[in-house]
Amino acid sequence: MYNSNKEELEILKYWDEHQIFEKSVSERPEDKPYVFYDGPPFATGLPHYGHMVASLIKDVVPRYFTMRGFRVERRWGWDCHGLPVENIIEKDLNLNSRKDILDYGIDKFNQACRATVLKYAEEWKKTIKRMGRWVDMENDYKTMDISYMESVWWVFRSLWDKGLVYKGHKAMHICPHCVTPLSNFEVTQGYKDIKDISVTAKFKIVDNEEKHRILGEKLTGANLYILAWTTTPWTLPGNVLLAVNREVDYDLILNKDDQSYYILASSRLPVVMKDKVEGADFEVIGKYAGSALEGLSYEPLFPYFKDTENAFRVVSGDFVTTEEGTGVVHIAPAFGEDDYALGKTEGIPLVQHVTMEGKFTDEVVDFAGQDVKPKDDHTKADVEIIKYLAKEGKLFSKEKLEHSYPHCWRCDTPLLNYATTSWFVSVSKIKEELLKNNAKTSWVPAHVKDGRFGLWLEGARDWAISRNRYWGTPLPVWENEDGEALCVGSVKELEELTSETVTDLHKDFVDNLEITKDGEIYRRIPEVLDCWFESGAMPYGQMHYPFENKDKFEHGFPAEFIAEGQDQTRGWFYTLHILATALTKADHPVIVPSGGMSADKYGVPAFKNIIVNGIVLAEDGKKMSKRLKNYPEPGLVLEKYGADAMRYYLVTSPIMEAELLNFSEAGVREVYSKLINTLWNVVEFYNLFKEDASGVPGTSEHVLDRWVLAKLQVLIKDVTSGLEGYKLVGASRPILDFVTELSQWYVRRSRDRFKGDDKEDKAKALATLNQVLLALSKLMAPFTPFIAEKIYQEVGGEKESVHLEMWPEVDEKLKEDGVLEDMKLVQKIVEAGHFLRKEAGIPVRQVLSSLEVPECRLKEEQYFSIIAEELNLKTIVSVLVSEHRIEKILEHTQGQLRIALDIEITPELKKEGLVREIVRTINQLRKNMKLTIADRVVVEYETAGGDLQEVFQDNGEEIKKSVLATELHSGIVGEEPVEVGGQPVKIKLTVV
């Protein structure tokens, strides 16, 4: 058995000692670069199977293009900033609020963040190396480096100069724990199904003239309410308007329970009044168009903001639907995009009754300081609001519901849709360019390009890029007291403006720097950049562009290739695409690519080719959970079966095409058995005879040699085609099929040639196998780099490493479609023959006289020899097959293939079968004794006489030759008997 763990660790040592990775880069020409971008991970957590999948893709492709002659530099990066790190420090230091952080000190807080960002860096290095990935982790870049941050500032300044950055006040999702807004694509990452409480509230019409218009003069004294529904009761204290749809019909109903009148959409009546029966509990007494309800005024639901100007009236809104609720929408402009826009249109002062920390303000007297959506009990505030409404007679109904609600993608706190100030990138201004540049890219799987990613681009909104946080790249904006702003684009510029030496760009440093210009003092605004902005800027930041490496960067931009999980279609892929398009589009491009893709008026994308991987789940289809222990530890799986088995299992799975994968250790074990161990057994078999491998490759006329070399050309073509198209599944799967046929057909059918006395044929067979194994080591190198290296060394590769080799090309002289078709027919005949033997209950060890096959395209005698040897037959008769005792019909491309097997076992045939069984039994004993072909033995046997004794005596020389024995004789043997041909026999082997 191949000891993967031991062999792979030795190969890792070999690579290190001989600097093979470094040579694979330095030996390729600098003027032939292949650029790929590696999205930086956080080192605040340990690597898992998902990271392994992404790393595998990022290793396979660069290894391939290195062997194609390209210089593929691979530099590791670390994502250092943002909420993931801050949340860890908050927990470690027991900082539970924004005030706690400010009291602790931003400088000390940032120092703590800096100290923890690379907490698990060594574990990452160990895992990445053990997986066989080649990447420079010593010369790594970090998003917290001043060089990286300076490039981020340059990107921001470039967008600023292009008019693509602005400060705006909008409704967006905020995290009350992190006290910062989130971008729309961050919000999409955190939706969860939760149980909430919905409320239908009673908004009372109090103006008598308005009541008279609706109810008539006689009913002016009755109570009249408009019913509005919400799934966020905590927003009701901030209500200032009710919205109806002008085109919708609304019913006026009498509720006979309390003799009050209610207004709601006609189509919603059956749902809202589902517990009542018309004619008994309520009655429809009127119908109005939504436009007729406009202008009605109502009593504030809560008293806290009752003096708000222009408020507490009914207005129209096109966004109002009758799909749910009452057809009337309660409007709190501080919460929700539609609410905010309508409030602004109607001239309503912004009522903000909740703080950024998610607590009711002091104005909300009855609930002041309470969390509106607490993480540990998200309905707590809603319950208190409902109790208040019930007490005040303003609650019509309440109902539990389950719906999808956004949570913070990092700290898991329920988000609030909240109107606040943020800085934005004007994505809407460049939407056409984004779509045009997406068309220039190639995706695997292809449907993601115009599907998940393309649709996201079509609906893209302006990107909120500022965060009210601390550990991140500060926005390089300084403002004076009048709100006039300066944007700084480099360290040098900041030093010139402040007359200070700048050694750090973090908030705790640059916030102390003031700029004086024209007698005005400018101070930096408090926000930091969204860490996704930093990620999108990684092509520039990792090379400190444009301050260094300008020509090199532009010659390799856009990247040839990137890869990440499908969640990054709304993350890293998106931000890369936005920034690259913005920086290269026609109006004053700040990057002019000089490599393979020239910018047109739309600019260029950040990448040309992309592989999107799916998600790894536990074997039961659930999320992998350390608590549940529902998956095997990666380190243990690698130790058991090796990285090659893990890599091939993953690279041939649907996860390479954005599908889900239920990870199975048994699947890795199967790859180890069927591919790794099987292939190694072929190599070990070759090694037994390799001293005789003196033949010239490609000169053999034997059909098995011609066939396997023709198969090899097909494999080279298929693997190359798959890799060129970045279709890793299609590139890798044919390898296992080839190895299976190499072992189970070519080597098995060639064993007698390797062991035989025909030196010329033996040399040619060995030369052929050497040629195949050498090419196979190169084809497997990107996918299974360890065993590829091992095989390359074993079969005499000329270079220091297979990974310094050039990629194999198809040899047109060895392509023989006819041989492939002929051998396919041979295999089908053999398959049918085995079926017939099984039907007759005759084991293959028993020689049979003949098999009849129809006259067909098989003209070479070697094909018939293969069939005869495989099926243990005396002869193959090529005739028009007549009716026979046992037969099988086998479909074939040339028509129906009818074969017939002669199953009569004559005494002579029986004896030949016994010879086969004796040889098999003795060779099994040799195997159990772990003997090699160099070991010769003396065979002693004891039988009960009869035909078995006779077979030993009459076929002694043949048996000795087949089992590598010097002597074979009968005697008294004190061994346990074994069964041969249904008869007991005792056999003893003594090594000479």
N, C-alpha and C positions, 0 to 999 in steps of 0.2 A: 504494500500500500504506500502511496506517495505521501510523505510527511510534509504537508503543505506549510505548516507553521515553521518547522525547522528550516526547510529550504528557503522560504521567503525571507526569514530573518537573515540568513546568510547572504542572500542576494542584496538585501538592503545594505548590509555591511560592505558588500562588493561595490555597489554603486557609490557609496560614500567614499570609500578608500580610493576609488579610481575617478571620482568626480564626474560620473557619467552624465548626470543631469546638466552640469555646467558645460560640459563638452558638447552636449546635444544642442545647446544654444550657440556657444561661441564658434563651433565649426560650421555653422550656416552663415551665409553672407549677410552683412548688415543691410545691403541694398535690396534684400528680398524679405521684408518683414511680413509676418502674419500677426495681426493684433487682435487680442481678445480682452474684454473687460471682465474683471472678476468682482462681483458685488461683495462688498465687505460685510462679514458677519459680526455680531457682538460676541465678545469673549466673556460675557457675564454669565453665560450658561454653558453647559457641556455639549459637545457635538452629539447629534442623534442620527437616526437613519435618514431623516430628511436631508441633513447636511451631507451625508455620504452620497446620496443620489446626485445632488447638485455637483459635488466635488468629482464624482466619477465622470460625469459629462464633461466637466472642465478639464479632465485629464485625458480622456479618450481623443477628443478632437485635436488638442495641441500635439499629442504624440503622433497622430496621423500626419498632420501637416508638417511636423518636423521631419518625418520620414519622406515627405514629398519635397524636401529641400528648402523649406522656409525657416527663417529665424523666428522662433516663437518664444518671446520673453514672457515669463509668468511671475508676476509680483503679487504677493499676498497683501491684503489690506484689512484693517480693523475699523469697524464702526464704533466710535467712542462716545458720541454725544447722544443727547435726547432722553426722553422719558424712561426708557428701560433702565438706564443707569441711575437716574434720579430716584426712581421708585425704590430701587434697592437701598440707596443711601438713606432715604426717608425711613425705611423699615429698620435698617441697622441702627440709626441714631434716634429712633422713636420720635420723628418729626411728623406730626399729624396734620399740619396745616401750613398755609403760606406764611402766616405770622411766625410759626415755629422756625421756619427756614430763615426768615429775615432776622429773627432774634438770635439764631445760632450764628449767622454771618454768612453772606454769600461767598466770601473768599474761602472760609473754612469748608463750606458745603462743596464748592468746586474742587477743593483739594482732596476731599474725601472721594468725590466722583473720579478724579484723575487716578487716585490710588487703586480703585477697584475695577477699572475698565478692562484690564488685562488679567483678571483674576484667574481665569482658566486657560490662559494662552498656552502654557506648557502641555496641558491635556489635549488641546486642539492640535498642537504640533505633532504630538505622539500619534493621535488617531489619523490625521491626514497622511503622515508618513507611512503608517502601517497599512493604509489602504492602497499604497503605491502611487499616490498622487505626487507629481513633480511640480513644485511651486516654490518660489524663493520666499521663505518665511523669515529669513534673517534680515534681508533688505526690505522690510515691510513698510507700508505707508499707514499712517493713522490720521483719522479725520480731525484729531485734536492737535496735530502738528501745525506750527505757525505757517509753514509753507503751504500745506493743504488749505488752511483757513484763508490764506491770502488769495489763493485761486478762487475760492468760493466768493470772497468779496469782489474779485474781478468780474465774476459771472453776474453777480447782483448789480454791480455798477453798469455793466454792459446792457442789462435789461432796463435799468433806470434811464440810461442815455437813449434807448430806443423807445421810451415812453410805454414800456410794458409792465411797469411797477406802479402801483398806486395805493393810497391809504383810503380805506372805506369803512363805513359802518353798516353792517349787514347782519341778518339773522343767520347763524351757523351753529353747528353743534360744538358745545364746550364740555370739557370734563371738569366737574366741580372739585374733584380731588386735586387734579393737576393744575386747576385754575388757568386753563388756556384753551383757545379754540383748536379744533382739529380740521384738517382738510377733508374734502368730501370723500376722497378715496380711502383715507384712514377710517372714516366712519363706516364705510362698507365692510370693513374687516371684522367688526365687532358685534354684529346683530345676533341676538339670542331670543328664543321663544320664552316669554315670561307670562305669569298670570298677573293681571292688573284689574283695576276696577273702573268701569265706565260710569258716567253720570249723565242723566238728563235733568237739567236744571230749569226752573220756572222763572222767566224774566217778565216782570209785571209791568203792563202798560198802565200808566197813572194819569195821563192827560185826558180829561173828559171829552174834549173835542175829538181826539183821536179814537177814543173808545166809541163815541157816538158814530163816527164814520164806519167803524167795523161792526158794532153791535146794534146800532140803531138807538133812537132816543129812549125807548122804554127800558133798555138794559144798561144804560150808562152807569148805573151803580154797581153792576156785577163786576166780579174779578175777571180780568182778561190777561192771559199770559201767552208769551211765545216760548216754545220749548226748544232748547238747544242742547246738543249732546257733545261730550268730550271724553277722551280716554286719558286726559291729563287734568284731573280735578285741581291739582295744585296751581294751575295757571288761572283759575277762575277769579282769584282776588285781583288779577291784573286786567280783567275784562273791561273794554271800553266801547265795543261795537258788537252788533249782531249782523251777520251777512246772509242774504238770501240770493237766489238766482232769479233774475227777472223773467226768465223763460219757463220757470217751473210753476205748476199749480199748487196752491196751498189750501188746506181745508180749515174751516173754523168749526170746532166741535164743542158740544156741551158735555162736560163730564158730570153725570148725574150723581156721582158719589158726593161731590162737594159743591155742585151747582156753579162751577167755574168754567170759563171758556178758554180753549187752547187753540193755538195756531201751529200747524206743522205741515210738511209736504204731504200732498194727497197720497203719493205712492208709498210713503213710509208709514201710513196709518195702520195697516195690518200688523206691522212689526212692533211699532211703538205701543199700540193698544192691544197687543196679542192676548193679554189676560182679561180683556173686556169684550163684551158682545154688543154690537150695535143694536139698539132697540131696548136694551136692558140697562147697560152701564154708561153708554155714550151715544151721542146722536150728531150726525153731520148736519150742520144748519146753514153752511155757506161755503163758497169757494172763491178764491182770489188769485190773480196772477201775482207772481213775486214782485212785479213792478208796483203793484198797488200797496205793498207793505212798506215800501221805502219811505223814510222820513218819520216813521213811528218812533217815539221816544219811550224809554223804559226806566224803571227804578234800578239804580246800581245794585248788583247782587251783594256786594260788600261795601261798607261805608268808607273805606280807607282812601279812595281817590275820587270821591263823589264830586269834587269841584273841577275835575279835569275838563278843559275847554273842548267844545265840539263833540263831546263823548256821549255815550249811552243812547244811541239811536240805531235804527235799522238802515243798512245800506246794501247795495248789490255787489256781488263778486262773481266773476266768471268761473272761479275755481270751485264754487259750491256745487256739489252733486247730490244725488239721491241714492247713492250706492250704499250708504250706511247712515246711521244717526237719524236725525229728524228733518234733514234738508235745510237746517239753519245752523250756521257755524258761529261759534263764539270766538270773538277776535280779541287776542291779547298781543298787541304789536311787538312786544319785546320777545315774543316766543314764536318763531315760525316765519318762513320766508314770505308766504302769502299774507300773513297777518301784518308783518312789518311793512310790506309794500302798500297794503290797503290803508293802514294807519297813516302812512306818509301822504298818500293821495287825499285822504279825508282831513288832513291838517290836524291830526291828534298829537299832542305832546307825548313823547315816549314815556310810558308808565313802566318802570322797571322795579317790580316788587320782590325780586330775588337777586341776591348778590352773585358774583362770579364763583364764590365758594359754594353756591347751591343752597343758600339759606334765605328764609324770608327776611326782608328788611324790617327795620324798626317801625316803619309806617303800618305794617301789617300787624297791628297791635296784638290780636288774639293768637298769633302764631309766630311772633318775632323770634328769630334765631334758630327756628327749627329747620332741619334739612328737608328739602322738598322731595328728594328722591334718594333716601339713604341706601347705601350699598347693602347693608345687612337686612333691611326691611323696606323695600322700595314702595310699598303701599301705605306706609305709616302716616305720612302727611296727608295723603288722599283720604284716609279714613277720618282724620280730624276735620278735614274740609267738609266731608259728607255729614258728619255729626252736626257741624255748624249749620249747614243748609237745612237739615231736617228740623233742627230746633227753631230755625227762623221761618219754617214753612215754605222753603224755596226748593226743596228736593222733590222732583216728580218720580224718579226711579233710579235705581242703581243696579249694576249687573257685573258679574265677574266675566272677564274675557281673557283669552290667551292670544297674544300677538307678538310679532317680532319687534324688538326694541333695541336701539343701538347702545352699546357699551364701549367704554374706552378699551382700545385694542391692547393696552399695556397693563393698566391697573384694574380693569374690569368694573369700573364704576359706571352706573347708568348715566348716559349723556343727557344734556339739556339743549334743546334748540333755543338759542339765546342770541339776542341782538347785541353785538359788541363791535368794537373797532379792531381792525386787523389790516395787515399789509397783504396785498394780492398781486399775483402775476396775471396779466390780462390774457388768459388762455383763449378767451372768446375772439380776440383780435387776430389770432394766428390759427384758427381752427382749419381753414382751408389748407394752409401749409402743412399742418399736422397730418391731415388725411392724404394729401399728395405724397408726403414723405413716407407714410406707412405703406403706400403702394409700391415703394422701391425696395421694401424688405421682403425676406423669405422666412416663413415660419414653419416649424414642425411642432405639433401638427398644423397643417395649413389652415384649418377652419378657425383657429384662434385669431389669425390676422384680421379678417374682416368681421369675425364674430365677436368674441368676448372683448378683444382689444379695439377693433374698429368701431363697434357700437359705443364703447366707452368714450372714444374720441369724438364721435358725433354728438354725444350729449355732454361733452366736457364743459365744466363751469370754470370760472376764474378760481385760481388756486390760492387759498389762504396760506401764506408762508411764514407768518410771524407767530411766535409762541411766547406767552408770558411766563417764561421759565428762566433758568440760570445757567445750566451746563450745556452750552451749545455755541455755535458761531454767532456772535452778536450781529444784528443788522447794522451795516456800516452807515448809519444815518444819524446826523447831528442836527438838532433843531434849536432855533432861538425862541424867545418868549412869544413872538408873533406867529410861530408855526412855520416859519420859513426853514427850508431844509437844505442840507448839504449831504452829498453821498460821496464816500471815500472809497477808492478802488484799489488801494495798495498800502503796504507798510510804509514805503517811502513817502507817499503823499500824506499819510497821517503824521509822520515825523516832521514833515515840512510845515504842516498846518498847526502842529502843537509844540514844535521845538523840543520834543521829547524823544528819547531813544525807545523804540518799541520792540520788546522781546517776547511779548505775549499778546494775543488778540482776544482772550477770554473776557467775559463780562466784568469780572472783579478787577481787571486791569484797565480796560479801555473806558469803563464808566467814569474813571477818575480823570480822564483827559478832556480838557475843554479846548474849543477852537474859537479864536477871536478873529473876526473878519469884518472890516468896515465898521469897527467900533461896536459890533454886536457879539455877544457871547453865545456860542452854540454848545449844547450839551447832548450827549448821545441819548437817543430814545431807549427805553428799557428792554425792548423785546430781543429775543434771539431767533435765529432762523429755524424753521422746521428741519428736522434731521433728514427728511426725505429730499429737501433741497440740496443738502450736502451729498446725499447718495447720488442724486442726479448729476451732480457736478464732479463725480469721481474721475471721469476721463481726463479732466483738466487738473484736478487737485492732486492726483497720484503722480503727475509729472511736473507739478508746479508751473503749469502753463498759464499765461504766456511769458512768465518771468524767466523760465528755463526751458530747454528742450523744444524750442518753438518749431524748428524745421522737422525734427524727428516726429513730434506729435502730429503736425499737419500732414506729413507724408503717410502716416498710419491711420488717419481719420477719414471716414468713420471706421469703427472696428469691424473686422470680418465676422466676429461671432461673439455672442453672449448666451448665457443660459441661467435660468432660475425657475422657481416653481410658479404655477399658474396664478397664485395670489399676487404675484408681482406685475400682472397685467395692469393692475390699478395702483401699483407702487413704483418699484424701481424702473421697470420698462417704460412706464408712463413719464416719470420725471426725466429720465434720460432723453426721451423723445421730445419733450417740451423744450428743454434747455438747448439741445442740439439744433432744433428747428429755429428757435428764437435767435441763436447766435450766428446762424449761417444764412438766414433768409435774405432776400435781395436788398432790402433797405439798410445799407451800411453794415454788411456782414463783418463780424469781428474775427471770424475764422474762415480761412480760405483753404479748403482741403487740396492737397497736391498729390494724393495717392490715387487709388483706383476709381473713386467716385467723385466727379466734379459737381459742384453746387450749381443748380439752376436757380430760377427766381424764387423757388420755394425753399431753397436751402438743401440740406441733406439730413437724413436720420442719424442717430448716434451709432447704429449698427446695421449690418447688411443681413446677417443670418442669425436666427435665434431658435434655440430648443427650449420648449416649455415642458417641464416635468410635472407629474401629478403628485399626489400625497400618499405617504406611507401610513397605512393603518395596521393595527394588530391583526392577527390571523382571524379573529372573530368579527372583523369589520368595524371594531370600535377604535376610538382614538387611543394611541399608545399612552399608557399611564403607568408611571413608576409605582403609584399607590396600589393599583390593581395588579401590578406585575404580570401584565398580559402580553409581554413580548420578551424574547431572549436578549440579554445584554450584548451589544455589538462586539465588545471585546472578546467575549466567550465564543461567539460564532466565528470570529476571525481566527481564534486559537484552534478551534475544532477543525475547520474546513479550509482556512486560508482566505486571503483577500481576493485571489483570482476567482474562486468559486462564488464569493459574495458579489464581485463585480459582474461576472457573467450572468448570474441570476438576475441582477438588477437591470443590466443593459439590454437583456432580451425580453424584459417584461413590459407591459403596457404603460408603466409609469414614465417611460421615455417619451410617451405621446400624450402626456397630460391626463392620463387615466389614473384611477385609484389602484393601489396595490395592497392587498392583505398579506403582509409579510409572513413568510413561512420558512422556518428553519429547515423543514423537510425539503423545501425547494432548493435551498443552498446545498444541502447534503446530496440531493439528486444530481446537481450540477457537478459537485466534486466527484461523484461516482462515475457519471456518464461521460464527462468531458475530461476533467483534470486527471483522474486516476487511469481512465482508459487510455488517454494519450500517453501518459507516462509509461504504461505497460508496453505500448508500441515502441517507445524509445528504448526501454530496457531490452526488448526483444532485438531491436536493431543493434544494441551494444554487444549482444552475445556474438554477433558475427561481423562487426564493423571492420575488423582487421582485414577482411576479404573484400571490402568495398572499393575495388580498384577499377570498376567499370566507368565508362564515360556516360554521364547523364544524358538522357534523351536519345540514345542510340539503340535501345532494345526494341526488338520486333515482337516481343511477347505481348499478347493482347492484354494481360493484366497490367503490365507496365504502361502500355499505351493508354489503356483506359484510365488509370489513376492520374496520369499526367494530363489527360484531357479534362478529367474532373477538376483537377487543380486549376486549370485555366478558367473554367467556369466560376470556380470559387473566387479567384483573384478578381474577375470581372464583377461579380456580385458584391463582394465586400467593398471594393473600390467605389462602385456606383453608389452604394448606400452611404458611405462616408462622405463622398463628394456632395451628396444631397442632404447631409446632416441627419439622415434617417438611421439612427443607431440600431434600432431593432432589425430592420431589414439588412443591415450590414453584418450584424453579429450572429443571427440565428443560423445562417448556412454553415457556419463553422462546426457546430455540433453535428449536423447531418454529415458533413464531410468526414469528421473524425470517426463517427460511428461506422461509416462505410470503409474507411481506411483500416480500421481495426477488424471489423467483423467480416469484411469481404476480401480486401486486398491482402492484408497480412495473413489472415487465416487460410486463404486459398494459395498463398505463396510460401507457406511454412516448409513444404517439402523442397521447394526450390532453394530456400535459405540453408536447409540442412543437407541438401543433396550433394552428390559427387560431381555434378556438372559445374565445373569452376567458372566457365564463361557465363552461363546463365545465372549462377549465384552472384557473380560480380555485378551483372547488369541489374538484377533485382535489388541488390543492396545499394547500388548507385541511384536507382530510382527512388527508393525509400529515403535515402539521404537528401535527394533533391526535393522531395515532397516535404520532409520535416523541416528543412531549412526555409523553404518558402512559407510553410505554415507558421513557423516561429515569427516571421515578419508580419504575416497577416493577423496574427493573434496579439502582437505586441501592444497595440493601443488598448485592447480590451482586457487581456490577462497578461500584464507585463512581466510577472515573475516567472511563470512556467515558460513563457516565450523566451526569456533570457536563459533559463536552464536548458531548454532544448537546443537553443542556438549554440551554447557552449559545448553541449554534448556531441552535436553532429558536426562540429568543426567550422563554425562561423569564422570569417576572416577578420572581422573587426573586433574591437574591444568589447562591444556590446551590440546586441540586436537593435537597440534604440539609437544607435549611430548609423544604422544601415539606411539605404534608400528603399523606397517602397517597391515591391515586385510589380513587374509589368506582365501583361498577357503575352505569352510566346505563341505567335500565330502558327508556327511549325508544329506545335504540339496539340493544336485544336483539331479534334477528330470527332465530328458529330456522329459519323457512322459507327465508330467504336462505342460511343456512349449509347446509341440506340440498340446496337447489338447486345451489349452487356445488360442493358435493361431487360431485353427479351430473355437472356440467359437467366437473370434473377427471377423473372416471372415463371419460367419453366421450373426452376429449382423450388420456388415457393409452392407451385402446384404439386411437384413431386413429393415434397415433405407432407403436404396435405394428404396425398394418397397413401403414403406410408402410415400416417397417423390413423387414417380411416381403417387400414388393414391391420393395425396394431403391430406393425413390424418396426423395431427400433433401427436407427440409422447404422448401428454397428453391424447389423446383419447384411452381408452382401446379397444383392439381387442380380439377376441375370441381365435385364434390359429394360429400357424405357423407350417407347415409341413416341416420336414427335413428328409433326407434319413437316413436309418440305417447306423450308422458310429461308429467310435471308442469311441465316448462320452458315457461312461457307467454310470458315476456318476450323480445322480439326481441334485447335486449342479450346474453342468454346465447348465442344462436346466433351473434351477431357475435363473441363471445369465442372460441367453438369454431372458427369459420371463420378468424379471424386466427391463432389458435394453430396450426392445422393447415394454414394457407395454402390455403384453399378458396374457390371462387367462391360456393357456396351450401351451406346446410344444409337438407335435406329431412326434415321430420318426417312419416313415413308408417309403415305397417306394413311392416317390411323384408322384402323378398322374397329368394329365393335369389339370390346375387350371385357375382361372380367371385372375390372375396376377402372373407372375413368372419371375425369373432371373437366368441365368446360371452364376455360379462363378467358376473360375478355382481353383483347389486345387491339392496338391501334390498326393492325393489319386485318382485323377480323377476329373471328373466334379461333382460339387456340385449343385443340383437343390433344391431350396426351394420354398415353396408356402405359401402365406399369405392370410388368410381369412379376407376380408375387409368389410364384412357386419356389419353394426353398428345397433344393436338392441336398443330399448328404454332403456333397462337395462344398456347396455354398454355406451350409451350416458350419462346416469346419473353418472356412474363411472368416465367418462371423466370430467364431470363438477366438481365432487369432487376434482379431481386432479388440475383443473384450479383454484378452490376456494383456495385450500391450497397454490398453487404457488403464487397467488395474495396476500394473507395475509402475507406470508413469505417475499415477496418483500417489503411490507409495513414495516415489522419488520426491514428488512435490511436498508431501508431508514431512519428509526428512530434510527439506530445504536444500536439496542437491542442485548443482548447476550442470551445464553441459560438459564442464571439464571433469566432472566426477564419473568414474567408471565403477561398475558394481558387479558382484557375483550374485546370480539369482539361483536360489534353491526353492524347489516346490514339492508339495506332497498332495497327490490326488487319490481319489478312491478307485482309480483305474478308468476304464471305459474310454469314450471318444475324447474326453478332455486330456487324458494321459497321452493318447495317440497324437493329438494336436500339438502338445508340447514337444513330443519326440520328432514329429515329421516337419515341424516348422521352426526348429531351434535357431537356425541362422537368421531368419527374418525377425524373430522375436528379439534376439540379442542386438541386432542392428538398431531396431526401433526403440530399445530401452537403454542403449549405451551400456550393454553388459559385455564383460570379457568371458564369462562362463555362464552356462545354464545347465543345471542338472537336477535330477530327482533325488530325494533323500527324506530323512525323518526330520520334519520341521516343527519346532515347538512354538508355533504362532497361532493366534486365533484365526479360524478359517474365514475367508471372504467368498462371496458368491460370484461365479463367472458362468454365464449362460445357464443359470438355474442350478449349477452344481457347485458343491463346496470345494475349495482349494486353499491350502496353506502356502504362503509365499514369504520368503525371507530374503532381504537384501543386505549384502555386506559390501561396504565401500572398499575398493581396492586401495 
